[in-house]
Protein backbone atom coordinates (compact mmCIF):
# COMPACT_ATOMS: atom_id res chain seq x y z
CA UNK A 1 0.00 0.00 0.00
CA UNK A 2 1.22 3.51 -0.83
CA UNK A 3 1.03 6.21 1.82
CA UNK A 4 2.62 9.61 2.22
CA UNK A 5 5.00 10.65 4.95
CA UNK A 6 2.28 13.07 6.04
CA UNK A 7 -0.20 10.24 6.61
CA UNK A 8 2.43 8.37 8.55
CA UNK A 9 3.41 11.39 10.62
CA UNK A 10 -0.19 12.23 11.52
CA UNK A 11 -1.03 8.58 12.28
CA UNK A 12 1.84 7.77 14.61
CA UNK A 13 0.28 9.21 17.82
CA UNK A 14 -2.82 7.13 17.08
CA UNK A 15 -0.72 4.00 16.61
CA UNK A 16 0.89 4.63 19.99
CA UNK A 17 -2.57 5.10 21.52
CA UNK A 18 -3.87 1.88 19.96
CA UNK A 19 -0.86 -0.09 21.22
CA UNK A 20 -1.93 0.91 24.75
CA UNK A 21 -5.53 -0.25 24.18
CA UNK A 22 -6.96 -3.69 24.94
CA UNK A 23 -7.08 -5.00 21.35
CA UNK A 24 -7.48 -8.58 20.19
CA UNK A 25 -4.06 -10.25 20.21
CA UNK A 26 -3.98 -10.76 16.43
CA UNK A 27 -4.52 -7.04 15.82
CA UNK A 28 -2.05 -6.06 18.56
CA UNK A 29 0.69 -8.19 17.00
CA UNK A 30 -0.12 -6.95 13.50
CA UNK A 31 -0.11 -3.30 14.61
CA UNK A 32 3.09 -3.75 16.60
CA UNK A 33 4.83 -5.26 13.55
CA UNK A 34 3.59 -2.40 11.39
CA UNK A 35 4.82 0.25 13.83
CA UNK A 36 8.23 -1.44 14.01
CA UNK A 37 8.43 -1.50 10.20
CA UNK A 38 7.64 2.22 9.86
CA UNK A 39 9.96 3.42 12.64
CA UNK A 40 12.87 4.10 10.24
CA UNK A 41 10.57 6.31 8.17
CA UNK A 42 9.42 8.18 11.27
CA UNK A 43 13.02 8.71 12.32
CA UNK A 44 13.75 10.10 8.84
CA UNK A 45 10.79 12.50 9.11
CA UNK A 46 12.00 13.71 12.52
CA UNK A 47 15.57 14.13 11.23
CA UNK A 48 14.37 16.16 8.24
CA UNK A 49 12.17 18.30 10.47
CA UNK A 50 15.15 18.96 12.77
CA UNK A 51 17.34 19.87 9.78
CA UNK A 52 14.72 22.31 8.54
CA UNK A 53 14.37 23.79 12.04
CA UNK A 54 18.13 24.43 12.06
CA UNK A 55 18.03 25.81 8.51
CA UNK A 56 15.15 28.23 9.06
CA UNK A 57 15.20 28.72 12.83
CA UNK A 58 17.35 30.20 15.51
CA UNK A 59 18.28 28.50 18.72
CA UNK A 60 17.01 30.17 21.87
CA UNK A 61 18.87 30.35 25.19
CA UNK A 62 16.85 27.29 26.29
CA UNK A 63 18.23 25.26 23.37
CA UNK A 64 14.95 25.26 21.44
CA UNK A 65 14.76 26.26 17.79
CA UNK A 66 12.21 28.91 16.89
CA UNK A 67 11.22 29.84 13.37
CA UNK A 68 11.19 33.58 12.78
CA UNK A 69 7.97 34.89 11.18
CA UNK A 70 9.81 35.81 7.98
CA UNK A 71 11.01 32.17 7.60
CA UNK A 72 7.79 30.35 8.54
CA UNK A 73 6.37 30.18 5.04
CA UNK A 74 9.63 28.78 3.62
CA UNK A 75 9.87 26.24 6.46
CA UNK A 76 6.27 25.08 6.06
CA UNK A 77 6.53 24.91 2.27
CA UNK A 78 9.70 22.80 2.38
CA UNK A 79 8.39 20.52 5.14
CA UNK A 80 5.06 20.08 3.37
CA UNK A 81 6.84 19.19 0.12
CA UNK A 82 8.87 16.58 1.99
CA UNK A 83 5.79 15.12 3.70
CA UNK A 84 4.20 14.42 0.28
CA UNK A 85 6.88 11.80 -0.38
CA UNK A 86 5.23 8.41 -0.92
CA UNK A 87 6.39 5.11 0.49
CA UNK A 88 5.14 1.57 0.16
CA UNK A 89 4.19 -0.21 3.37
CA UNK A 90 3.11 -3.75 3.98
CA UNK A 91 -0.36 -3.80 5.54
CA UNK A 92 -3.49 -5.79 4.83
CA UNK A 93 -6.49 -3.62 5.68
CA UNK A 94 -8.61 -4.73 8.64
CA UNK A 95 -12.29 -4.27 9.41
CA UNK A 96 -13.16 -1.80 12.14
CA UNK A 97 -14.87 -4.52 14.18
CA UNK A 98 -11.58 -6.47 14.26
CA UNK A 99 -10.28 -3.76 16.62
CA UNK A 100 -12.65 -5.14 19.25
CA UNK A 101 -15.32 -3.65 21.48
CA UNK A 102 -13.04 -2.05 24.06
CA UNK A 103 -11.05 0.27 21.83
CA UNK A 104 -11.52 3.98 22.43
CA UNK A 105 -10.84 6.20 19.44
CA UNK A 106 -12.31 9.49 18.23
CA UNK A 107 -13.88 10.03 14.82
CA UNK A 108 -10.97 12.33 13.94
CA UNK A 109 -8.45 9.63 14.88
CA UNK A 110 -10.44 7.02 12.99
CA UNK A 111 -10.42 9.23 9.89
CA UNK A 112 -6.66 9.73 10.22
CA UNK A 113 -5.97 5.98 10.11
CA UNK A 114 -8.79 5.20 7.64
CA UNK A 115 -6.26 4.09 5.03
CA UNK A 116 -5.62 1.03 7.24
CA UNK A 117 -9.29 0.04 7.42
CA UNK A 118 -11.30 -1.78 4.79
CA UNK A 119 -14.72 -0.59 5.92
CA UNK A 120 -14.10 3.00 7.01
CA UNK A 121 -16.53 4.42 4.44
CA UNK A 122 -19.31 2.50 6.23
CA UNK A 123 -18.89 4.74 9.31
CA UNK A 124 -21.50 7.48 9.49
CA UNK A 125 -19.78 10.82 9.99
CA UNK A 126 -21.89 13.90 10.52
CA UNK A 127 -19.83 16.98 9.86
C-alpha positions as CSV (number, residue, x, y, z in Angstrom):
1,X,0.0,0.0,0.0
2,X,1.2,3.5,-0.8
3,X,1.0,6.2,1.8
4,X,2.6,9.6,2.2
5,X,5.0,10.7,5.0
6,X,2.3,13.1,6.0
7,X,-0.2,10.2,6.6
8,X,2.4,8.4,8.6
9,X,3.4,11.4,10.6
10,X,-0.2,12.2,11.5
11,X,-1.0,8.6,12.3
12,X,1.8,7.8,14.6
13,X,0.3,9.2,17.8
14,X,-2.8,7.1,17.1
15,X,-0.7,4.0,16.6
16,X,0.9,4.6,20.0
17,X,-2.6,5.1,21.5
18,X,-3.9,1.9,20.0
19,X,-0.9,-0.1,21.2
20,X,-1.9,0.9,24.8
21,X,-5.5,-0.2,24.2
22,X,-7.0,-3.7,24.9
23,X,-7.1,-5.0,21.4
24,X,-7.5,-8.6,20.2
25,X,-4.1,-10.2,20.2
26,X,-4.0,-10.8,16.4
27,X,-4.5,-7.0,15.8
28,X,-2.1,-6.1,18.6
29,X,0.7,-8.2,17.0
30,X,-0.1,-6.9,13.5
31,X,-0.1,-3.3,14.6
32,X,3.1,-3.7,16.6
33,X,4.8,-5.3,13.6
34,X,3.6,-2.4,11.4
35,X,4.8,0.2,13.8
36,X,8.2,-1.4,14.0
37,X,8.4,-1.5,10.2
38,X,7.6,2.2,9.9
39,X,10.0,3.4,12.6
40,X,12.9,4.1,10.2
41,X,10.6,6.3,8.2
42,X,9.4,8.2,11.3
43,X,13.0,8.7,12.3
44,X,13.8,10.1,8.8
45,X,10.8,12.5,9.1
46,X,12.0,13.7,12.5
47,X,15.6,14.1,11.2
48,X,14.4,16.2,8.2
49,X,12.2,18.3,10.5
50,X,15.2,19.0,12.8
51,X,17.3,19.9,9.8
52,X,14.7,22.3,8.5
53,X,14.4,23.8,12.0
54,X,18.1,24.4,12.1
55,X,18.0,25.8,8.5
56,X,15.1,28.2,9.1
57,X,15.2,28.7,12.8
58,X,17.3,30.2,15.5
59,X,18.3,28.5,18.7
60,X,17.0,30.2,21.9
61,X,18.9,30.4,25.2
62,X,16.9,27.3,26.3
63,X,18.2,25.3,23.4
64,X,14.9,25.3,21.4
65,X,14.8,26.3,17.8
66,X,12.2,28.9,16.9
67,X,11.2,29.8,13.4
68,X,11.2,33.6,12.8
69,X,8.0,34.9,11.2
70,X,9.8,35.8,8.0
71,X,11.0,32.2,7.6
72,X,7.8,30.3,8.5
73,X,6.4,30.2,5.0
74,X,9.6,28.8,3.6
75,X,9.9,26.2,6.5
76,X,6.3,25.1,6.1
77,X,6.5,24.9,2.3
78,X,9.7,22.8,2.4
79,X,8.4,20.5,5.1
80,X,5.1,20.1,3.4
81,X,6.8,19.2,0.1
82,X,8.9,16.6,2.0
83,X,5.8,15.1,3.7
84,X,4.2,14.4,0.3
85,X,6.9,11.8,-0.4
86,X,5.2,8.4,-0.9
87,X,6.4,5.1,0.5
88,X,5.1,1.6,0.2
89,X,4.2,-0.2,3.4
90,X,3.1,-3.8,4.0
91,X,-0.4,-3.8,5.5
92,X,-3.5,-5.8,4.8
93,X,-6.5,-3.6,5.7
94,X,-8.6,-4.7,8.6
95,X,-12.3,-4.3,9.4
96,X,-13.2,-1.8,12.1
97,X,-14.9,-4.5,14.2
98,X,-11.6,-6.5,14.3
99,X,-10.3,-3.8,16.6
100,X,-12.7,-5.1,19.2
101,X,-15.3,-3.6,21.5
102,X,-13.0,-2.1,24.1
103,X,-11.1,0.3,21.8
104,X,-11.5,4.0,22.4
105,X,-10.8,6.2,19.4
106,X,-12.3,9.5,18.2
107,X,-13.9,10.0,14.8
108,X,-11.0,12.3,13.9
109,X,-8.4,9.6,14.9
110,X,-10.4,7.0,13.0
111,X,-10.4,9.2,9.9
112,X,-6.7,9.7,10.2
113,X,-6.0,6.0,10.1
114,X,-8.8,5.2,7.6
115,X,-6.3,4.1,5.0
116,X,-5.6,1.0,7.2
117,X,-9.3,0.0,7.4
118,X,-11.3,-1.8,4.8
119,X,-14.7,-0.6,5.9
120,X,-14.1,3.0,7.0
121,X,-16.5,4.4,4.4
122,X,-19.3,2.5,6.2
123,X,-18.9,4.7,9.3
124,X,-21.5,7.5,9.5
125,X,-19.8,10.8,10.0
126,X,-21.9,13.9,10.5
127,X,-19.8,17.0,9.9
